[in-house]
Amino acid sequence: MLVRSLTKQSRLLQPFSVRLSSTYTPLLLSNPLPTCHSVIPSSPLLINSNSTRNMSSSQGAQAQKDITSWASKDGSFKRLPSVFRNHIEVGGQHPPEKGRYTLYVSYACPWAHRALIVRQLKGLESFIDLSIVHPFMGALGWSWYPPIRGEDGSYPATKGETGPDDGIEGVIPDPLYNAKFVRELYFKANPQYEGRFTVPVLWDNKLETIVNNESSEIIRMFNSEFNSELDSKFASIDLYPDSLKSEIDAQNEWVYDTVNNGVYKSGFATTQKAYEAAVVPLFESLDKLEKILDNGKEFIVGSQLTEGDVRLFTTIIRFDPVYVGHFKTNLGTIRHNYPNLNRWLRNLYWNYPSFKETTNFEHIKAHYYMSHPQINPTRIVPVGPLPAIEPL
């Protein structure tokens, strides 16, 4: 396997201090580090037509103060848990009703992408409305609008201002409140909120609050809680069948830690030691997944499509176009070094419309390369790889 020789090579590397110019201070930049997660909030930014436009400079500065909280003292990236953890269920506070919910997502975010795929797989488009943010994420987090730009083309820290239309397609504005930033939804749900401004957000239109912002729980709700309202064609689709639950749960645990989150731990590491501690296990897990898919195996768990495929797909589809270069996960590529994973990826993308139609490579690449100046100061978006995914 690929990582066997690379692990030996990695041990030969001695830790070294990364030499940065005196003007490059990545932990003091005005943009948040994690791709689907934003900065720690300060005071609430309440929803109204002028709310973000009139945000005071002190609020804007305060909202940017905790950028460094994403990296621990040892230079490793720490992902914080989601906060809103309520559930859609028959007879509950949030019952399954047609048109009652809105899903707020980013095409760029792999965690939000999970929810997009399952929403379409289960035929929930008419039950759950959709809103999609702009791919750029700045100091105030996700927005439906492009960033402001300086006369020299720079990206000044926003205090709530947004820029003119930049021609990026696929954005669906907030249909409920015409909000400018996702943070506004969090403060509407809880004016004293002190967590992160993440996507996906599953919103209850009737109660005007967030049901849940944890993707792994949202996709399970979508998988089962609307079945009583769906046609048998969609109700019969089960991505978390009883016979495979234990195997799915066991796999989710290590795939999440070393692959889904492993690419972020590699990309957002701020020391050589932290980077190597993440990138080597990442490729060891890719080797393991490659072996699981031996002998033409079509799905990652069992012989049917499950949430295991959904959760892995949203990382692997971004691997060659973004993570190899941007996050330095360059010990190999999916298309050149992992033929089984590449076959599995292409099968899902080309043969299952719910995967292909929810994948937007323009949003994916624009987000990562333009939103992380501490990694990519020039914000240049690479042209390749071409094609973004190989044909069958």
Disulfide bonds with the S-S distance in Angstrom:
Cys36-Cys109 1.74
